[in-house]
Amino acid sequence: MATRDQKNQERKRGTRRIQGRFYRRMVRVFGILLALLVLANIIKGDQEFSDEENRMLARRPKLTWEALVSGDYMTDFESYVSDQFFARNQWITLKLYEDMLLGKKESNGVYLGKDGYLMEKPDEPDWDRVSANMAAVSAFAERHPDIATYMCMVPNAFYIFEDKLPAQAPVRDQEADLQRIRELKGESVHDINVTDVLKEHADEVIYYKTDHHWTSLGAYYAFGVVAGAMGIENVASDYSIHTVASDFQGTLASKSGYHGSEDIIEVYEAADIEPDYIVSYVEENEKSTSIYNSECLQEKDKYTVFFGGNHSRIDIGTTQPERKNLLLFKDSYANCFVQFLLPYYQNIIMIDARYFYDNVDSLIQNYGITDILFLYNVNTFVTDNSLADVLTVEEPAEGPNGSAATEEETDAAN
């Protein structure tokens, strides 16, 4: 007859056998799931563009010895796997719900604010680049002393809507950033401060809940300040406002995985003074009779209804009789702002320095530019690495006698 110790040992062996079978089954299930995920990723193929996030996705990096030794290959491959993983958007949403259950108020770099507001976390400014950009802006203005040059930096939602941030959420003091930027600009650049007017209307929907842009209403309030600073006369006092979308969920909804809010998109039409115009997309060699692209309202990122998104250069020629011509350096915040500028300029030349590689100084003479405006949101400007390169004039190489090098001498030097 078995003793008590023998019975206990037998029970332990039985328990271990059961646990062993369970773990082996779990390993098999995990292996099958892993194989299915790998197979799913192979079958679905790589995706070039994310409609959800409105950005290009990482592509499979090329394996080279140099990239492997430097570690760049593994870094790029990690980004590639992250971007191309099967059902990526669903995993992001699942992670959001997990974070919310744990009481977190941030998801994938997006604050989950009050009243359904999503706000992007501010980037850390690259002050070396900011200094280089401001030096280039000042030098550009000084090269054209007869043309008034203005700069308008638009604060972001997390600063204006600070009361909607989660409790204890760290946030940059953008007013301090703006002050530092102003200290870097030369006397030839006129600053336009729209922070105060946006704060005055902070109880209104001047930024989208689900996207990082300001709304047309926010741009409208800012335009009142910009028009006064730039001497724009006979500003329209009445607008027809048209709602073109009521189910907009922008880039922050996609990035965070939170889809509990929706936005409306409105366009403004100045009463009685709206001119006819032609929009030319220079690089694409396309023309349109409207700054609005209604086809984009059927896509994920409905904010691209304004011009269809960002382009390196857009020329707008209007029937406005006064010979005033604007050169506008911009980011995507300007896309919905231009609707308010249309009645007051004969030509508006829009330059997005992130995609532009031609000579900007030649545009001033060719179009008889009378005003220059730099319009950026602060978060974009403090991390921009394109503007200085576009504005800087390359000095010609010197020949052997100190004169400008000929084309043959330059080629020989290279």
Secondary structure, 3 states (H helix, E strand, C coil): CCCHHHHHHHHHHHHHHHHHHHHHHHHHHHHHHHHHHHHHHHHHCCCCEECCCCEECCCCCCCCHHHHHHCHHHHHHHHHHHHHCCCHHHHHHHHHHHHHHCCCCEECCEEECHHHCEEECCCCCCHHHHHHHHHHHHHHHHHCCCCEEEEEEECCHHHHCHHHCCCCCCCCCHHHHHHHHHHHCCCCEEEECCHHHHHHCCCCCCECCCCCCECHHHHHHHHHHHHHHHCCCCCCCCEEEEEEEEEECCHHHHHHCCCCCCEEEEEEEECCCCCCEEEEECCCCEEECCCECHHHHHCCCHHHHECCCCCCEEEEEECCCCCCEEEEEECHHHHCCHHHCHHHCCEEEEECCCCCCCCCHHHHHHHCCCEEEEEEEHHHHCCCCCHHHHHCCCCCCECCCCCECCHHHHHHHC
